[in-house]
Amino acid sequence: MSKSPAGTEEFIEIFGAREHNLKNLDIRIPRNKLVVVTGLSGSGKSSLAFDTIYAEGQRRYMESFSAYARSFLGGLERPDVDKINGLSPVIAIEQKTTSKNPRSTVGTVTEIYDFMRLLFARAGEAYSYLTGKKMIRQTEDQIIEQLFSKFQGKKLYILAPVVKGRKGHYRELFEQIRKMGFSKVRVDGVVMDLIPKMQLDRYKIHDIEIVIDRIVADESDRFRITQSLKSALQHGKGVIMIREENGEIHHFSKYLMDPETGLSYDEPAPNTFSFNSPYGACPTCNGLGITEEITRESIIPDPNLSITRGGIAPLGEYRDIWIFKKIEAILKHYKCSMSTPIKNLPEKVVEILLYGDKVEVAVDSVKYPGTKWHTTFEGIVNFLQKYQEGSSDKIQDWVSEFTITQTCPDCEGYRLKKEALHFKIDEKHIGQLAMMDIGGLSEWFINLESRMTEKQQIIGAEVLKEIRKRIGFLMDIGLDYLSLNRPLKTLSGGEAQRIRLATQIGTQLVGVLYILDEPSIGLHQRDNVKLIKALQSLRDLGNSVLVVEHDKDMMLESDFVLDMGPGAGRHGGHVVAAGHPGDIFNNGSVTSRYLSGKLGMEVPKKRRPGKGQHLILKGASGNNLKKVDLELPLGTLILITGVSGSGKSTLIHETLYPILNRQFYNSKKEPMPYQSIEGLEHLDKVIEVDQSPIGRTPRSNPATYTGVFSDIRTLFTELPEAKIRGYKPGRFSFNVKGGRCEDCEGAGMKLIEMDFLPDVHIPCETCKGKRYNRETLEVRFKGKSISDVLDMTVEQAVEFFANQPKILRKIRTLNDVGLGYITLGQHATTLSGGEAQRVKLATELSKKDTGKTFYILDEPTTGLHFQDIDLLMGVLQKLVEKGNTVLVIEHNLDVIKMADYVVDLGPEGGNAGGSIVVSGTPEKVAAHPQSHTGKFLAMELNRSN
């Protein structure tokens, strides 16, 4: 093995990799290079990159811990590989790890917000939220000098504030002050003598100051005055008040204080500006920037209805239950009727129904007729609020139907306390900066020093350098349209992955192996160049970068390509080609033929005009949409394109899909704001095919999800052997007792817990991993048991069930979408996002359609090789030919060029997006000068012609 002078290996050497479908591979991957792993879906890319290389790197890291520490962390299984040499510490940047926590934002993940908190805590200038004037802080000596210069010869009281605006009787406090030797206090503006057992009204708000001394401001008495001031500062915790004879008050403080009102702030610290800390978070919304409010309109949607007829939405129509008895008693008390329309009830009565009343009413007992219960009514709003937290998910979902999410009225969405929002640099507070998009923020930080004081410049020099560097990384990978306070859970998988990439570049680590999973997902061709440059800069720092990717540009710009194949599933697991991108152009693999242009997707000769019917959405204005009017020709293949952040998801997923879902399935999800929609009568159902998993447990699999397993079980039940034995379909289910192996409860595997080592999954000894008991496995169809059928690939099952039309229809659709390599019983947890999406698509395809279905797909090419995209497009074209409408959100040019109608959003992302730049055929979009998609589409169409 060749070694560099420093003694570090130049290659990562893998011997005998057999994880999943890998065929005992021996590979050498160059270190400190940008390496792309490509190949058909299911050819073994992820098995090599994540399940072998990353898993071994993680395991070695865990092995470095003590056995005691590992017992808490849980171990990691050793991947099925003989040996790996030259492996650096490994960091994987995946898409599935997006945080769902609303407190995780772009600013917190990239640490830009943390540096900004530090900057404002150390260099921010405080302003009073009462007067807007600049706060001042003074030293002990400054206060003494000011006293002599301002009040020379005047009679003064020196006061130490001890209570400010709080309720209480303060008997113990007065006793404590008396014991300290003081004789007078000033209570609520009045100076009074301290007397034993003195106390105040405990329910009123009070201000209390100790009268430390009465003096005349004269130089001859400087020593005494100085001592009194020091004592006052000690008892007033750094704050004192000077009262003149005429009653005028002056405030002085060692801390930040408004000299006019006496308002003082605590010394700022970084957590003063943190919305995740009680010291900084807005108390109204707890730092979330939004509040969930139960409104009158949501509880009484139609005031023309009476309470009996269901005027109070959460309660529904009148029933003989306790809450209606209470309401009846209240109405009787106010001489009103349950059958009166709510709009005709007195306002006071409606307020009581909503917010309750402390006055008791007599309610007839249901349990004991003739007796009355005296009880108060808490009000519908309070009743719902009680169940909003700490109840089951089902009840919380029910309550959420009557809540409206709105911007917090106190912090105006900035998430912070008002004190934190009054520390400013260049007249901007930290909340305003967090609301800006990254592009605007970058401009604000340019030449900031010229707008800062000399002191601020010295303090902020290093912090500003760090902030600018990290903002620069986000700009470099095309995320300039995001803002720092954008919650992480609202980002797409690709955006979240690129943010982590920016963070990693920011950490400036060296000698690390980074493994990325399709970072180009959701990225417009225009920004692809930025991403490739970011990966190359990560490599140039001295790291190895391994990318699982199908993007043509990424492959051509890489240093080394590893092409897996030749087929998928059992037909894959080999390295078809390995080398410099230029070297693998002519090796004859499927990838090389698409890269060299020998294979490609043909542009349709003619674009479909549609059925002459249109779906028209007017005035969509959610998020960054600028009152968009969207007109879609039905019966066509429609592509929604545009740069990242241009408003595609807002328009389709958050506006159009909820409208259609509500129309056909009475969904409760509120669409984003829009004015009107026309053409719904031309459709009868909507189907959204996304990439969420088809199941969370290994018991879910493609056979159960598509429903074909029920048909297979029915087939086995009808076999003569099964009829003789009296077996029902449940006998062939591995989820219920009867036919399954009870030793492993139908899982086929057993979990052995190891205290200091990773938990081990071993095949069940009783059923040998077959999931069923011996009697069930004796029933065979064409010589195969039910367990053998689950182990078949989709491809094998198509041949096996050739004479079973009902089963064949469902299995063939799985094969048609390019999933011939997966097994019918493959655990759902082992399927990628793209595979899960195609299983769902196949399930929908196997159903009988009406020709009036509206399909919505979001980036279906994720995880797909050129050949798989070709297959997928064939399936989508078939759907359209039957009269259905297929709408796809996509960046892939091979897909866009095959569309009948394209809607391009933009022109940019974020605030500069949200408009339709052009809509029409791909040729029309390609000819539009302002369309970023058009420029790249024009090149693709020229190449294809």
N, C-alpha and C positions, 0 to 999 in steps of 0.2 A: 504494500500500500504506500502511495506517495505521501510524503509529509512535507509541510512547509518548514522553514528554518526555525520558527517558534515552537515547532513540535506539535502543531495542531493539524488535524486531518483536513484534507482538501475535499473530501467526499463524505456524504452520509451513505454508509454501506448497509444494505438490508439483505439478510440471508434467510431464506425459507419462510417467507410471509404467506400464511394460509388463512388469515382471518376472512370469515364469510366465504366469498367465491374466489378469493385469490389462489392461484395455482402454484403454490410453493415458489414464490418469486425470489430471484436474486437481482437486486438493482443497485446501481451507483448513482447518487444524485449529487451534483456539484454544490458545494457550500458557498455562502456569500454571493449567491446569484438569485435572479428572479426566475423561478421555475413554475411552469404551468402544467397542471395535471388535467388532461382532457380525455374525452372518450364518450361513447354512447351512455345513456342513462342505464344504470345497473351494471356497468362494465367493471366496477370495483374501484372507482376514484376515491370515494369517501372511505371505503374499507382500508385503502392504503394510507391516505393522508391523515384521517382522524382516528380510525379504529386501530391502526398499527403504530404509525409514527407518533402521533399526539398522545395516544394512550400509554405508550412506553415512556415518553418524556414525563408525563404526569406521574406514572408509577415510580420512576426513579426519584422524582422530587419528593414524593411521599415517603419513599424508603429512607430518605435522609433524616426523617424525624425519628425520635425515640419510639420504642415499642409502646410506651405509655401514651404518648401523644397520638399515635396511630389508632389506638383503641377508641379514641373519641371521634376521630375524623372518619373512620371507616376506610377500608383499604380499596385498592383498585386492582382489578384482575389483570394478570399478565397477558398481553395480546399473544395470539398464536403465531409466534415468529421465533426462529432459532436464535438470531443474534442481530443487534444493530450497533454499528460502530460510528463514531464521529457525530453523535447526537448532542446538540446544544440544548440549553434550557428552552422549553417550548411554550409559546403563547398562542392560543387559538382565538381567532376573532370570528365568532359564529353569528348567525342571525337569530337563533332561537332564544337567545338569552336577554331579550329586551325586557327591561324592568316594567312592571305594571304599577309601581308605586307612584302616586301623583306628585310626590315630593322630589322625585328624581327628574331633573331638568337638563337641558343641553348645557347650561352653565355649570351645574354641579358635577356632571360627568366629565366635562373637559377641564374642570378646575379653574376656568376663567373667572367664574363668579367668586370663588374662594379668594383669588388674588385681588379682585375688585373690593371684596369685603375688607381685606387687609389695607388696601389703599385708602378707603374711606375712613377706616378706624384711626389711621395714623395721620392722614393729610386732609381729611374733610373739614370744612368750616361749618360750625353749627349756627343755625338761625332759629329764633323763637317762633314756635307755631302759633303764638298768640298775637305778637306784634309784627313778625317778619323781620325783626331787627337782628343784627349779628350778636351772638352770645359772647360774653367775655369771661375770662378767668383771671384772678389776681392772686399774687402771693401775699403772705402775712405782712411783709414790709410795705408792699404797695397799698394795702388797705389802711395801714397806720398812717402813711404819708398823706393819703387822700383825705383821711379824717381831719388831719391838722390843716390841710390847705383849703378844704371845702367848708369846714364848720368852725373856723377859728373864733374863739370867744363865746360860742353858743352853748346853751344847756342841752344836754343830750341824754337819752336813755340808750344803754347798750343791751340789746335783746338777743337771746339765743333761741331760735325756733326748735321746739321739740315735738309738736303735733301740728300737722297741716291737713285740714279738711277731712277729719275722721270723726266717727261717732264714738261715744263712750262716756262713762262718768269720771274716770281718771282719778279716783280716790287714792289708789296706791301711788300714782305718779306724783301727785301733790305732796304726799307724805314723804316720798323719796327726795323731792326737791327741798322740802323743809329741813330734812336731816342733813342735806349737803350744806346748809347754812344760809340759804337764800330766803328773803322775807317777802318778796313781791313777785307776782306773775302778771302777764298780760293775757287775758282771756277774751277772745273774739273782739279785740281792739280796745278793751277796757283794762287799765292797770288796777290790780286789787291786791290787798294783803293776803298772805297765806295764813290760813287758820286751820287748827286741827280738824280732822274729819271733813274737810272741804270736798265737795263733789259737784258735778255738773249734770245736766239732763242727758241721760245716756242715749236718747233717740235723736238728738240734734247733732249737726256737724259742727265741730269746733276747731279753732286755731289757738294753740297755746305757745307762749314764749316765756322763758325765764328772764326776769329783769336782773341782769348780771351786775350792773352798776349805773348810778346816775352821776354824770360828770359835766365839767365845763371844759371844752376843748382848749387847753392852754399848755404851752410848751413846758411851763414850770412843773406840770403834773404828768409829764411824759411817761415816767416809769410806771405809775399806777394805771394809767390809761392802757399802756402796752400790755400789762399783766391781765387787765380786765378783758381786752380784746382777745388775748390768747385763750383765756378761760371760756369766753363766748364761742370762739371757733371750735373749742374742744366739745362743749355741750351741744352746740348746734351742728356738729359733724361737718365742719368746714363752711357752714353758712351762718351769717349774722345779719341782724337788722339794726339800723340806727334810727331812733325816733326823735324828731325835733320837738321843741316845746309846743309848736302850733299843730302837732299831730302828724306832720308829714313823715312818711316812711322812706328809707333808702336801703337798698339791698346790696350786700357784698358777699362774694363767695370765692373759695379757693378753687371751685370747679366751674363748669360751664353754667352761666347764668344770664338771664335777661335782666339788665339793670332797671328796666321800667316796671316789670310786673313781679320780679322775684322768681320767675319760673326757672328751675335749674334742671339740667340733664345729668345723668350718670356719666362718668368717664366712658367714652366710646371704646368698645373692644370689637374684634371681628364678629363675635356672636350677636352684637347689637344689630347687625345687618343680615342675620341669618333667619330665613323664614322657617327653618327646621329647629329653631331654638326658642324656648319660652321667653328669652331675653329680647328677641327681635321680631317674633311672629305677631301679626295682627291678631288681637284677642277675639275679634268677631268671627273671622274665618279660619282661625288657627293656622295661618300661613299658607292657605291653599289658593287665596285670591278669588274664590267663588263661594257663594252660600247657596244652600238648598232651602228654598222657602215654600211652605205650603200656602197657596194663595186662595183667596175667596173665590176667584173665577174657576179654579180647578175643582173646588168642592161644590160650588153651585154653578154648573155650566149653563143651566137654563132656568133663570128665575121665574119663567112663566109656569113651571111645574109646581105642584104642591108637594109637601113632605110625603104625603101618602103615596103619590105617584112617582116617587124617586127623585125629588128635587135636590136632596143631599146625596151626591154621587157615591161617596164611600159606603153609605148605608143601603142604598138601593130602595126598592119599594117597601111599603109598610109590611112588617111581620110582627107577630106577637112575641117580641123579645124585650129584654130589660131596657135597652138604650132608647127604644121607641116609647116605652112607658114613661121614662124620665122626661123625654122631649114633650110628650103629651101633657104631663103635669106642669111643665114650665109654661106651655102655651095656655093652659087652663088658667094658671095664675095671672097671666097677662090678658085674659079674656080673648084669646085667639083660637083659631081652629087648625087642625092638621090638614084640612082639605083646602085651605086658602093658598093661592099661589104665593110663592116666597116673596115676589116683588111687592105684594100688597101687605106684607107683615111690617109692623113698626121696626125702624132701624135698630132700636135698643134690643128688641127680641132677637133679631138676626145676629147682632153682636154677641149676645149671651149664648146662642146656639153654637157660634163659631169659637168663642174664646172662654166660655164658661162664666159662672157666677158663684160667689161665696154664699149667697142666700139659699137656705135649705128649702126644698119643696117636698110635699107629701106624695109618695108614689104608691099606687096599689100593688100589693104583693101578689105575685103569680103563684107562689108556693102555698101561701096561707091566705086564702080569700077572706076579705072583710078586714084585713089588717093593712096598715100603711107603713112604709119605710120613709123616714125623714133623711133626705140625702141631698148633697150638692151636685151640680153638673159641671164636669171639668171642661167641656167644650170639645167640638170635633177636632179643631186644629191641635189642641194639647193632647188629645187622645191619639192622633196620628203621629205626633212628634215622639210620644212615649215609645211607639213601636218602630220608629225610624232606626234606632240603634239597638243592637243586642238581641234582635229577633232573628228568626230563621230567614234564609235567603228569600223564600217564597213570600213571606210577609213584607220584607223590605222591598221586594219588587212591586208588591201591591201598593205600598205607601208611595213608592217613587212615581206612580201614575198621577199622583196629586201634588207632586212637588215640581217647582220650576228652578232650574239652575240659573243663577244670575251673578254678575260681577259684584264682589263684596262692596257694599255702600260706604264702608269706613275707609278701607285702604285703596279703593278704586282699582282693585285687581293687582296692586303692587305687592301684596302679601305681607307688608311690614308695618310695624307700629309707626304712629305719626312722628315720634322723636327721630326714628331712623331715617324717615323721609325728609328731615330738615337738616341733614348734613349734606353739604353740596361741594362739588368741585366744578368750576367753570359754569356755575348756575344750574347744574344738573344733579339730581339725586340718583342714588344707585338703582331705584325702581325704574326710572325713566330709561336708564342705560340698558337694563335687562329687557325692556320692552322693544328696544330697537332691533332691526335685523342685523345680522353679522356684518353685512356690507356697510350699513350706516354707522355701526359701532366702530368699525375699522377707520372710517373717515374721521370720527370724533376724536379718536386717540392719536391721529396724525398731528404732529406739532402741538400736542396738548401742553408741553412744557412752556411754550410761549404765552399760554393763558393762565399759568400758575405762578404763585409767589415763589421767591427764591427758596424759602424754607420748604414749601411743598415739593419743589423740584428735587432737593437733596433727599427728602424722605422717599419720594416715589420713584427715583431713578431705576432701581433694580426691579421693582414690581412692574413698572410700565414695560420694561424690556420683556419680561416673562409674559405679560398679557398680550402684547403685540405679536409675539412669536406664536402663541397658541391660536390667536384670531387668524393669523396668516395661514396656519395649517388648515383651518376650516375653510378659508377662502380657496385654498389650493385644491381641495377635493370637491369644490362646487356646492358647498352648503351655505353660501352667503345669504340665502333667503330665510334661514331659520333665525329665531330670536333666542336669547339665553334663557328666557323663562318658559320656553316651549316644553311641556311635559314629555318625557321620554316615551311614555306609553302611546302617544299620538303619532310617533314616527313609524315609517315603514321599516321592514327588515333591513333593506339596503342602506337607508339613512342611518339607522342605529349602528350598523356595522362600520360605516364610514366615519361616524363620530368616534367610535372606539379606535379606529385606525389613526385619526388625527391625534387622539390622546396618546397613543403609543409613540407616534413620531415625536410628540412633545416631551415624552420622558427621556428621549435620546439614549435608549439602551443600546449596547453593542454586544455582538456575539450571541444573539438570540435567534431561534428559528421561529418565524411567524407563519402560521397556517391560516389561510383565509378561505371562506366558503362563498364563492360567487359574489365578490364585492361589487360587481357591476350591475347587480339587480336594481331595477328602479332608476337607473341612471341613463340620462339622455346621451346620445352619441356625442353631443357637443362637450359634455363634461367628462367623457371617457378618457380624454387625453390628460385631464387634470389628475384623474385617479391613477393612471399608469405612471405619471410623473411622481406622485406621492409614494407609490410602491417602490419606484426606483430610488427615491431619496432614502427610503427605509433600508434598502439594500446597500446604498452607498455609505451609510453610517457604519457598515461592517456587520450586517445581519443577513441571514438566509431567509428568503421569502418564498413560500410554497403556496400557490393559489390553485384551488379547484375551480376551473372556469371553462366556459364555452365561447367566450367572446373572441371574435376573429382578431380585432386590434390588439387585445391583450396577448394573444399567442404570438403575433408577429413581432411585438415589442419585447418579448421575453428573451432570456438568455438560453433557456433550455426547455424543451417540451417533452412531456411524458404522455404518450397516447395509449390509453387502455382499451382493451377489446379482446378479440375482434367483434364479438357480439355482446349481448347483455345477459345477466344472470349466470346460468351454468355455461353459457357460451362465451362468457367474458373471463376476467381475472388474469389475463396475460398482458404483457407489455408489447404492443404492436410495433411501436417506434419510440426511440428516445434519442434526442440530440438537439442541435440548433434548429430553430424554426425553418430556416432555409434548406436544411438537410432532409427534412421529413416530407417535403412537398411531393416527392415522386416515389414514395414507398408503397403506394397502392392502397393504403388504409382508407376507410370511409372518411375520416377527418381530413386526410391530405387531399382527397378528391374534391371535397367541398371547398377547402382552402385554395386550391389551385384553379377552381372554377370549372373542373370537369363535371362535377355534379352541382346542381343548384335548383332553387325553387322557381318555377316558371311564372312569369307574370300572366294573369288571365288575358285572353285575347279581347274579351268584352266584359265591361263592368255591368253588374245587374242594376237596373233602374229601380227595382223594388215593386211592391204591389200597388203603388199609387196612393197608399195610406201613409199618414205621418203621425208621429208622436211629438207634440210640441210643448216644451217646458219654457215658461216665460218668467223673467225677473228673478232668477236664482241669485241670491246675494249672501250666502253663508261664507264665513271666513274671509278669504280674499277675493271672492267672485264679485265682479262689477255688473250686477243686474244682467246676467247672461241669459240670452234667449237661445235655446237649443232645439233645433228641428232635426228629427231623425227619420229617414225613410224606412218604413217597415219592410221585412222580407229581404233584408240585405245583410252583408257582413260589414259592421261598422267598427272603425278603429278610433279610439280616443287617444291622442298623442299630446306631447308638450314637454317642456323641460321640467326637471324635478321642482316641485313646489308651485306649479302653475295653476293648480286647482282641480286636477283630474279626479282625485278621490273625493273631494268635497262635492263636486258636481254629480258624480255617479253614485258613490257609496253612501254619501250622507244626505243627498237631496233626492235624486231620481229613484234609487232602489227603495228607500223607505216609503215614498209615495206609492209605488207599485205594490209593495208588500202590504201596505195598509188597505189598498183597494181590493186585492185578491184574497188576503188572509187575515184581515182585521188586526194587523200588527199594531202594537201600542207605541212603537218607536216614532218619535217626532222627527219629520224631515227638517233640514235646515231651511231658512226663510226663502220663499218663492212666491210669485204672484198667482200663476194659474198653470193648469196642465190640460191639454186637449189630446184626443185620440185614444183614450183608455179603452173605449168600446171595441177597438180592433184587436185587443189582446185578451187572453183568458188566464194566463199564469206567468209568473216570473220565477226564474231559477238563478241563484247566485252560486257560482262554483269557485270557492276560495281555497286557500292552501292550509287551512287548519287541519289538525290530525283527524283521521277517521275514527279514532278511539284512543283512550288514555291508558288502556291496559293491554297486556299481551293476549288477553282473551278475545280482543277485537281483531278481525282479519278481513281481507278482501272478500272472502266467501260470505261471511256473516253480514258485512256492510252492504254488499250488492243485493243480498237476499237470495242468492243462488243456493246457499247452504240449506235453506228450508226445502227447496225443490229437490236437492240431492237426498236429504233425509227422507222425504216423501217417497222418492224412487226406491230407496233401500227398504222402506216399510212395506212396499208392494211386492217385494221379492218373495217367491214361494217359501224359502227358508224362514224369513221373518214372519210370514203369516202363520206358518205351522207353530212357531214359538210364541205367537201373540204379541210381537213387538210393535209398539206405537212410535211415532216420530221422535218423541222425547228420549227413546232408548238410544238414538244416534246423536244426541247432543252431549257435548263435553262440559256443559255448564249446569246440568241438573243431575240429580242422583238417578241411578237406574243402570245406564249403559256405560257410564264413564268409570275410569279407574278411581276408586275411592282413596287409594293410598296417596295420590298426588292431586285428587279432586279435579281431574281432567286437565291439569296444566301440562302434563308430560314431563315436567321438571320438578326437582325438589331443591329447596334452598337450605344449604347447610351454613349456619352462622359460625364464623370463626372469630374468636375474640381479638387476636392481634393481627389477623390477616384478612384479606377481602373475603366477603361472603361468597360461597361457591355454589353455582347451579350445577346439579348433576342430573342426568336422565333418571327418571323414576325406575327403581329396580323391578317393580312389579310389572309395569306395562312396557318397559324399555323405551319410554318416550312416545308411545303410541296413543296416549290419552284415554284409551277405552279398555274395558275388561275383556277377558278371553272370549266370553260368550258373544259379545257384540261383534268382535272382529271375525267370528266364524261366518257371519253373513257376508257373502261376497257378490259383487256385480262384475261380470266379465273377469272374474278371478281377482278383483281388487276389493280390499276392505274399505270401510269409511275412512280409516286413518291413511291408507295409501292414496285415497282421493285428495285428502288435504295436503299431502306431500307433493302432489303433481304441480308442475308449472302450468300456467294458463295455456301455453302453447300445447302441452301434452293433453290437457283437459279438453281442448277443442276437438282433437282427434278422437279421444276416448268417448265423448258424449255426442258424437256426430249424429246419432239417430234419436236424440232426445231434444226435440225442438225448443221446449220451454227452457231447459238448462242451457242449451247451446247459445240461445239468443243473448243471455246475460254474459256468458263467458267470452263469446266472440267479440262483444263490445270492448271488453278488457284487452283483448288481443289487438283490436283495431286501433286503440289509442297508444299502442306501443308498450303494453305491459305484459307481453308474452313470457317474460323471464321471471316474473314473481310467482311464488307458489300460492295456491288458493288459501292455505292456512298460515301464511306469513304474518307474524305478529305486527299489529298496527304501529307499535312503537318503533319498528325498524324501517318504516317507510319514510322517504324524504317528503318535503313539502310538495314538490312537483309530482311525485308519485301519488300522494294522497289526493291531490287535485284531479289527477287523471282517473283515479278510482271513482271519485264522485261524478266526474263527467261521464264515465262509462255507465254508472248506475242510472243517470238521467237519460242517456242514450237508449238504454235497454227498455225504458218505459215507452208506452205508446204515446206519441205526441199528437197534438191537434192541428199543428201548423200555425198556431197563434201564440206560441210560447216566446217569451223574451228572455234570452240567456245573457248573463253578465259574467265575464271572466276577467280576473285581475292578473295580469302578467303570467299567462299560462305557460310561457316559454321558460320560466324559471327552472333551472336544473336540466334543461333539455338540450341535447346535441342537435346539430343541423338535421340529421336524418329523422330524429324524433319529432322535430318541429314540422317537417314535411308530412309525417304521418298524422300529426294533430290537426294540421290545416285541412287535410283531406276529410277528416271527421267533421270539422266545423262547417266546411263547404257543403257536406251532405245535409247537415241540419238546416242550412239556409235554403237549399234546393227544395226541401219539403215545405217551404213557406214561412219558417220561423225567422226570428230576428236574433242575430248574435252580435253582442257588443263586447269588444275587447279593449282593455286599457293596456297599452303596450309600447315599448321603445324599440323592439326588434324590427329592423328594416325589412327583413325577409317576410315578416307577417304583414307589415304596413303596406308593402307593395302589392299584396294579394287582396287588399280590401276593396269593397265596392264604394265605400264612403268614408272619408276621414274627417275628424273634427280636431283641429290643432289649437290647443290652448296656450296662452302666454301673454305677451311675448317673452317675459322673463319669469322668475319664480318669486314667491312672497308678494309684497305689496306691488311689485312691478308686473305681476301676472294677473290671472283672474278674468281674462277676456278671451273671446274666440278670435284668433288671428285670421284663420281661413277654414272653410269647410267645403267639401266637395270630393271629387275623385282624387286618387293619389297624384295624377298628372297635374291637376289644378293646384294642389298643395305644393308640389315640387316647383311650380312656376312662380310661387308667391315670394316676393323679395324679402318680406319681414319675418318669414317663418324659418326658425332654426331647424325644425324637422325637415322642411322643404329642401334646404341646401343639401342635406345628407341623402334625402330620398331621391333627389335629382341624380346624384352620382350613382346610386344603387340601380335606378331605372335604366340609366345609360349602360351600366355594366351588364344588365340582364338582356338588353336588346341586341 
